[in-house]
Each structure stands twice: as C-alpha cells, then as structure tokens.
C-alpha cells in the first residue's frame, strides 16, 4: 500500500470520450491521455489545478523551452516568451492560452501555421473514489515543419506531462 509520502502514480489511459477536445481525436497526429488520482484536499478549481501543473515549470522544463525556442526561431516560430507576452489579452497558464474553463475541465491551446494543439485537464469523479485528473493532449499538424516538430518533442512531451501531473499532488 502506498504511503502518503509516495509520489502519485501517473498512468497513460485511453483518451476520455467525454472531454471537451474529443471532437479533435479523428484525424489528429497525436492523441494521448495521462491520469493521476487527486489527493484529498486538492483544489476544486480547475484553473488552480492547471496552475499547479503548468504555471511555473521546473528548471529542467524551462531549459528545454530555451532550447526549443532557439531551434524554432530559425524557422520563424514564436518563442514561448513571445507567446507569454502576447498583447492579445487572453488568459494564460504560463504561455498556454486558456480556451475554456468549466467546473470540471479547463482547455488550453493554440493554433499556428505549423500545428494546432489542445490540452484538456478533466476532473473525473468515480463513486466511492478520489477524483482523477486526466490530461489529454491533441495535436493536428499542418505541414512538414509541424510533423518534424511533433516528432522531435514527443519524448519530452511524455516526461513533461507526467511530471506536471505529479506536481498537482499537494502531499509532496
């Protein structure tokens, strides 16, 4: 039996059909979902959960973003800092624009000339069990650059999503 000091278990699961990005599943270049059981006392606010996961990335993620920004600038793609500072007036979690937020789901995402992405954080409640938070990422590539970019970040994407879900657990 895991103790309260053990890190939460993050499992890859089938994408939930009830999430707000399910209409994107068909024809997507990437669809993946990871789930973590929320600790007792975890925030009930979806924006707070998204901030806990993605609001202040750890140093190793920031370093990866610096590398990503440097490489992608060669192709005319905006840096994460440029997106973060965009004067479009949109609510953001770090550099991710918030597209919608409800009592049990927040959707982040952006559309660009090389790819469009969506990230859903969905709280699922099962009877007699602690709620589960499911992070579902969906990406649609528009061109060769988008497909190259997606292929190059995939190993890091998995690590970042898993690490981000670990960060939500308030026991740590």
PyMOL commands that set and color helices and strands:
alter all, ss='L'
color gray80, all
select helices_A, chain A and resi 22-24+46-54+59-73+80-84+144-168
alter helices_A, ss='H'
color red, helices_A
select strands_A, chain A and resi 10-13+30-37+92-93+96-101+105-111+115-124+132-141
alter strands_A, ss='S'
color yellow, strands_A
deselect
rebuild
show_as cartoon
